């Protein structure tokens, strides 16, 4: 099958899996996922599987990326923060949907590779930082949207604090290796409302910056 027909089938599978937001589907269609996975896995770039990206980390299953992106309800004027850049795939998809994307990764070498991909794809609205994402990015806060792509054992309060009123955060919450729940947090004038979106499995959110 040609890469193009593989991609068309992939978009159809996402639709069948409940991704109905046409902006999200168009953003996914515009990002070449094969650029974000090691060459040995190029033939699996459009299969619905998580793939290794080095440092024992994975790029999430595309179905999960799509559903999480849809759940975040990103608008084109939004300032968005992502925690866990990894390969940069999720960041690239988000960058197509928002005004400005900030993304934090604790492995400087993974971040460097992701940055090279953003440059190659001319994604000029992405700003990166090597650091502990659990701290968020206080100098750029508040954010309209926050997406966390590593699981925290407890709701990440410092990130919730960096949400604007009307802001939305989607984050996996739960112990490493155990059952994790994808949670949507909405900051309203009266406080934070949480909602469970179902079980997921992510690598853990690890404290501190990794050695270079
Ligand atoms: N969004 C990524 C998926 C990455 S997997 C993609 O599209 O490829 C989760 C990533 O979170 C890993 O790269 C891991 O190193 C990173 N991570 C884990 N804990 C972190 C922390 N405290 N701060 C920043 N990044 C973290």
Boltz pocket constraint, residues with backbone or C-beta under 6 A from the ligand:
constraints:
  - pocket:
      binder: B
      contacts: [[A, 53], [A, 57], [A, 58], [A, 59], [A, 60], [A, 83], [A, 84], [A, 85], [A, 86], [A, 87], [A, 88], [A, 89], [A, 90], [A, 91], [A, 104], [A, 105], [A, 106], [A, 107], [A, 110], [A, 131], [A, 132], [A, 133], [A, 134], [A, 149], [A, 150], [A, 203], [A, 204], [A, 205], [A, 206], [A, 207], [A, 208]]
      max_distance: 6.0
